[in-house]
């Protein structure tokens, strides 16, 4: 699992993510997040890598990765 920043343009992605949530209800926003996680998990493909990412996400909480 890569723990160093690996974005081509993190700021642009973050802005697009915020834009995607614009005007959504909380429920719609949560649904979008869930779908995005599944799409990204499919892109990664490796269960081992996904479990490592899940473990890091659980440990870091609100801290920046």
VEXDREN-2710 file (C-alpha; in Angstrom, 1 decimal):
% VEXDREN-2710
k/r/px/py/pz
1/UNK/0.0/0.0/0.0
2/UNK/1.3/3.4/-0.9
3/UNK/1.2/5.8/2.1
4/UNK/3.0/8.7/0.4
5/UNK/1.0/11.2/-1.6
6/UNK/0.3/9.7/-5.0
7/UNK/-2.2/12.1/-6.6
8/UNK/-1.5/13.7/-9.9
9/UNK/-3.6/16.8/-8.8
10/UNK/-5.0/16.3/-5.3
11/UNK/-6.5/19.8/-5.2
12/UNK/-8.4/19.3/-8.5
13/UNK/-9.8/16.0/-7.3
14/UNK/-10.8/17.4/-4.0
15/UNK/-12.6/20.3/-5.7
16/UNK/-14.4/17.8/-8.0
17/UNK/-15.4/15.7/-5.1
18/UNK/-16.9/18.7/-3.3
19/UNK/-18.6/19.8/-6.5
20/UNK/-20.1/16.3/-6.8
21/UNK/-21.7/16.7/-3.4
22/UNK/-23.1/20.1/-4.1
23/UNK/-26.9/20.3/-3.6
24/UNK/-27.2/16.7/-2.4
25/UNK/-29.0/15.7/0.8
26/UNK/-27.0/14.0/3.5
27/UNK/-28.5/10.7/2.4
28/UNK/-27.6/11.3/-1.2
29/UNK/-24.1/12.4/-0.2
30/UNK/-23.5/9.3/1.8
31/UNK/-24.8/7.1/-1.1
32/UNK/-22.4/8.9/-3.4
33/UNK/-19.5/8.2/-1.1
34/UNK/-20.4/4.6/-0.8
35/UNK/-20.6/4.2/-4.6
36/UNK/-17.3/6.0/-5.0
37/UNK/-15.6/3.7/-2.4
38/UNK/-16.9/0.6/-4.4
39/UNK/-15.8/2.1/-7.7
40/UNK/-12.3/2.8/-6.4
41/UNK/-12.1/-0.6/-4.7
42/UNK/-12.9/-2.2/-8.1
43/UNK/-10.1/-0.1/-9.6
44/UNK/-7.6/-1.2/-7.0
45/UNK/-8.8/-4.8/-7.3
46/UNK/-6.5/-6.4/-4.7
47/UNK/-8.3/-7.5/-1.6
48/UNK/-5.0/-7.4/0.3
49/UNK/-4.4/-3.8/-0.7
50/UNK/-7.9/-2.8/0.1
51/UNK/-7.7/-4.4/3.6
52/UNK/-4.4/-2.5/4.2
53/UNK/-6.1/0.7/3.2
54/UNK/-9.1/0.0/5.4
55/UNK/-6.8/-0.6/8.4
56/UNK/-4.9/2.7/7.8
57/UNK/-8.1/4.6/7.4
58/UNK/-9.4/3.2/10.7
59/UNK/-6.2/4.1/12.5
60/UNK/-5.8/7.6/11.2
61/UNK/-9.3/9.0/11.9
62/UNK/-9.3/12.7/11.1
63/UNK/-5.5/12.9/10.6
64/UNK/-4.1/13.7/7.2
65/UNK/-2.6/10.6/5.5
END
